[in-house]
């Protein structure tokens, strides 16, 4: 039996939707369990620097975007998965521990078997934090377990011991921002299938391979209003943060220096932009349209590139300093994976290599998901929207037996799919 899953990415520059068909019965990873059947993106309205400032405008674009994806997919959408990102989210590394045997009140060292209840109680202890005013916990991501001092255990279920400890990454988000997203989706007349999740985590699901997660990698989502990034180590997320500088600031720089409107500067950036002065073919001519009686100006790509590189280099340096200061990573063994609309700019890989002093940099495209008519859904700017589909695929593969035992025959896909990214980790 197949079900429809819809990933919705509400961004500063664009709103994107991807519709996928998931095969619930296939439990073998070698089989194609998910297929993209429609996708669309529309210029965003009512979003500024990652924050929703006009609910009706956002709802209107959500409706328009999903309608377009529906026409391509030939399916009607009722509910969506979506996420939150930018400065509204924060990460906290936390640990929790408990006695494996709940009934052992004597304090003696009786060995007990780790079960689901003990794992739940350890995770529950890890979440008992004081969160800043206006923030709420949206995700608890399990990293590693320890049993009586034996560290680095992925799944302790069935092991014998006295005390269980777990290391988790807690993701919090602004209560106001969460409610604004929820209201925008509802005003567009769709049901929100899940509690809010972290955008860069969804993008990581779509772009990172297992080896990169194990070795330790960094996913950098170059969005329009903000730049989000997540550090991975030992198979799980270690740190996540955001910088309030995005690709719209680059466009504003061009507009200011060349004295043109924002939409003209955006067109120049897309058609002639480059963010690394070491690239070839920077002597090509670029025509700057005249505005308000001003005559058109003739320049070259080198000048445009100089404007863009200054801001993009500043951005990458800020990300690098934040990661070094707050993640505890001393040496990068994996890759730096670039996603978001900014990842499609010419020279971005070379600039990142230069700032981070590593050659292990790549653009994070989405793996093929069966839609051959138009494969632009594989572009890095669709990574977040596709991440919901791929995260759901992995969760349902590993949890299929559990779903079958706990769900009645007439239960809906919404009930089965709630918390899919939580189950993924």
Buried (B, 14 or more C-beta within 10 A) or exposed (E): EBBBBBBBBBBBBBBBBBBBBBBBEBBEEEEEBBBBBBBBBBEBBBBEBBBBEBBEBBBBBBBBBBBBBBEBBEBEBEBBBBBBBBBBBBBBBBBBEBBBBEEEEEEEEEEBEBBEEBBEBBBEBBBEEEEEEEBEBBBBBBBBBBBBEEEEBEEBEEBEBBBBBBBBBBBBBBEEBBEBBBBBBEBBEBEBBBBBBBBBBBBBBBBBEEEBBBBBBBBBBBBBBBBBBBBBBBBBBBBBBBBBBBBBBBBBBBBEBBBBEEEBBBBBBEEBBBBBBEBEEBEEEBEBBEEEEEEEEEBEBBBBBBBBBBBBBBBBEBBBEBBEEBBEBEEBEBBBBBBBBBBBBBBBBBBBBBBBEEEBBBBBBBEEBEBEEEEEBBBBBBBBBBBBBBBBBBBBBEBBEEBEEEEEEEEEBEEBBEBBBBBBB
